[in-house]
């Protein structure tokens, strides 16, 4: 069935599959820190400086190193050029008039997202260049964090006893190395903006496609002692000798005026901007360049609706913002860096934290911008029913929140092309709620609005072959759509299984609602979400088939582990259910709804007793209660419910859900078996381990390590006082992904012991931020009742 669907989609309709099981993206161990803020598209640079991964069309990736996109240095002494070199180790077949093949031994790369540093010790020149790459990814900032820009600050140190003239030339192809680069009709033009004593100058590269046209800008800041020159157009497919000689002659470019002509079909164009200064003997100077991409108006794959990106609120949507964006970036990056340093410094300077953790915590955040992320403006004339059907009007703050903060979506993974996949976002949402809480609240409003709707259209699901409707009423959707279709308009792009009877989605909504309220104290949000929580819990209650207060799984893979069968009561879904019931009690208490509180207190008492009776075996909670050969597997994620309760301060007190001693025993068992008993404790925690110490191979997923689940497990261990065990568990994943497998800035969903991996660049590992929340809570720094006593909200 899947193959027939795949063939029709890819070969007949000529579209890409939302999950392509037949053509996975090949692993390239090349990626470094991506450029750009949130939701305006990203351009990833490799750790060798190449521009190699492009996500300008929303949610769609283009993996291509564009060889013309380079930085070149030229040094002159006493009026003579003594050294001119492309700062690249490549030796390409085009642009052979350039001096390629920089020796990699003289270059170093460091990344701490959203910044990166490339250091070049120019051989034989006694000159050191440090290129600092900065993107505006700033917690709690909802303006600058949306900008599609990257800044390159070049620090030049001259170790010689004589002055040296230094030029940095930045070359850029018009396009992103795709076939559209040759489609014709593209053109470049120089620009300059003068304000006060500051001048920003460069070249605009207009990429005029019929769908999602954009303008690239390469710009430099001209201040006292610096000169900016440019070349409006050159052929990046030729030898490049004219550009090279122009720079070689005097360390500057000829700076022609006027626009270039339009490219012919089959022709490609590029441009160059050069910034130059004199660095005194034993002196230091700074040169500043920026790259901007302005694609303000976008269509998704269906081309039905026009959308405006978030940054258009501040810079307009006419497609002419690149000069203003360039100037803004070059005059504000210092402020961005101050804010980034103020955010990161307390963590970086904490000597109690291991250095690998500091790297992992910040570098895993790359997915917040490079997860095919979009951040859109709401049309000013929107009505609630336009957004998500007639019942959306019941959410009083839906429009105010979306109007003020926009709509946010990110992919499940670069290979799993569905927006806001909710069973996975459950894990990743900690990064959003801790750093951009308003985006988490906006996302939750979008989900809440879709909960109230149904989509009656029938469709056949690829795994079971059954036909069912796309979306049930009062049920949380799996995702809000495919960027190749029309997200928000048509939800549930996931065709593999019918998720209408999955057991975890509704519970994960309830858990996030209270967690968000606990961390943000947004009372209006809680009031709006309360009826939605009641509706999804009512839908969930039907899964308690024997009325013992505990839901049962359906004998198939009906939750986020969508290939791992589960039968009867289960540690994962049963634990999430009890945690959600506990949060319903708490929310009812805060809102003064005594009747609903009593209802859920009664369910909780019955459910706790059933959970312990059916699943506790004296050491840990069994995978499920089916009594089959894998039901006693040790699941690394068996304490997921406790993880959320602990993050919200609901893990003890009168309505304690799981006995503390049982949780600690289960975590110790997981550590001994799934962590230390798997690959010598060096690869994180395997999802399933049989009690005899052999990984559970009953499904492909039970024998995998899921990076995001491991980070969540580590957070749970920290919450429960097993701090060293938590760090050891998480370290295995970091070392495996970022060091041994070379998967920097493309952390996969899963890997196995034999270097087999699945789904590169995945959402779930953002859950590492729950480790940070656990650490801050233990240190008494996290938001919560200790800092903000929560009063009941009822009159």
ABEGO torsion letter per residue (X at the ends): XAAAAAAAAAAAAGBBBABBAABBBBBBBABBBBBEBBGAEBBBBBAAGBBABBBABBGBBBBBBBAABBBBBBBBBGGBBABBBBBBABBBABGAABBBGBBAAABBBBBBOABBBBBBBBBGAGBBBBBBBBBBBBBGBAAAAABBBBBBBBBBBBABABBBBBBBBBBBBBEAGBAAAAAEGBBBBBBBBBBEABBBBEBBBBBBBABGBBBBBBBBBBBBGBBBBBBABBBAABAGAAAAAAAAAAGBBAGBBEBBBBBBBGBBBBBBBBBBBBBBBGBBBBBBBBBBBBBABBBBAAGABBBBBAAAAAAEAAGAAAAAAAAAAAAAAAAAAAAAAAAAAAAAABAABBAAAAAAAAAAAAAAAAAGBBBBBBBAABBAAAAAEAAAAABAAAAAAAAAAEBBBBBABAABBBBGBAAAAAAAAAAAAAABAAAAAAAAAAAAAAAABBBABBBBBAAAGBBBBABBBGBBBABAEBAABBBGABBGABAABBAAABAAAAAAAAAAAAAAAAAAGBAAAAAAAAAAAAAAAAAAAAABAAGAGBBBBAGBBABABAABBBBEBBAAAAAAAAAAAAAAAAAAAAAGBAAAAAAAAAAAAAAAAAAAAAABAGABBBABAAGBAAAABBBAAAAAAAAAAAAAGAABEAABABBAAAAAAAAAAAAAAAAAABGGGAAEBBABBBAAGBBBAABAAAABBBAAAAAAAAAAAAAAGBAAAAAAAAAAAAAAAAAAAGABGABBABBBAAGBBBGBGBAAAAAAAAAAAAAAAAAGABBEAAABBBBBABX
